[in-house]
Amino acid sequence: MITTVTLNAAIDKTYYVDRFELGKVTRVPKMHALPGGKGINVARVIHLLGESSLATGFIAGSNGRFIEKKLTEQGISHDFVTIEGESRICLNIIDRSSGESTEILEQGPTAAQMDQTAMEAKVKELAERSGILCFSGSLLAGVPTDFYARLIATAKSAGAKVFLDTSGDALLAGIEAVPYFIKPNEDEVAKIIGHPLEKESDLYDSVQGLMERGIACVVVSLGENGSLAGVEGQLYRVKAPRIEAVNTVGCGDSFVAGMAVGVARGLPVEECLRLATASGSANALTEEAGNVRLDDVQRLLAEVSIELL
């Protein structure tokens, strides 16, 4: 089983509008509302790829009950820690006239100390019966910067492989606990190493350096140009298929899901990267964040290019 942890779960609402103008009334002819937050997106795509997943994290209020209800309807197992307040709503407004996407993200509830203790216990319990734990997304209010690091240590001590997909200070603290997998972008890599990346070789050296610190798999997102991946000491240049994107929100989460599924299945490194990249690209072909069609994934697998550097 692959468990995903979403500390700041959400209802993700995607509005498709004919034209979005500030200061004007905008009517919404089409809307999707789904359980969201990065880890929940990962759990959904793992499920769609045919593997067993379980979603945990913090939920609160009526929005939290909606998240649980919809996950149950989608056939995704869940075991959340319920706290006071109200889970957030995140809006993605897609302007059909321009193709532009505007995101509006609520802050979410606050986790008290007893909530954090309950989450540590939950992670320990689930890690003991999960091959992989994926920690994804932002920290919520009240949680210290090193909380992911504490949870990673707990999961590793229980024998699980740990994936970490976050940013900022939470990422800097989290990598000190040496997860198995991280997925920073170029700006985040520069922040990790403490100086700008002035040339391409700087990025290669940085990924090698992170692997030498014990992080087995480092994938640096390069946007539509694919990614640079360092796995077990080897560097790979991964080029994504060329597609006409419908909605790019959730592509990174789908990549993480594909990588987790590949690792769980014991696939060779190149096939893990291929499945991850095809899953991320397939997400961009759907209107909903954190969603893929299996036939799209299978078709795109052959269009992913991987070069050993």
ABEGO torsion letter per residue (X at the ends): XBBBBBABBBBBBBBBBABBBBGBBBBBABBBBBBBEAAAAAAAAAAAAGBBBBBBEBBBEAAAAAAAAAAAAAGBBBBBBBBBEBBBBBBBBBBAAAGBBBBBBBAEBBBBAAAAAAAAAAAAAAAAABABBBBBEBBBBGBBAAAAAAAAAAAAAAGBBBBBBBBEAAAAAAAAAGBABBBBBAAAAAAAAGBBBABAAAAAAAAAAAAAAGBABBBBBAEAAEBBBBBGGBBBBBBBBBBBBABABGAAAAAAAAAAAAAAAGBBAAAAAAAAAAAAAAAAABABBGBBBAAAAAAAAAABBBBBX
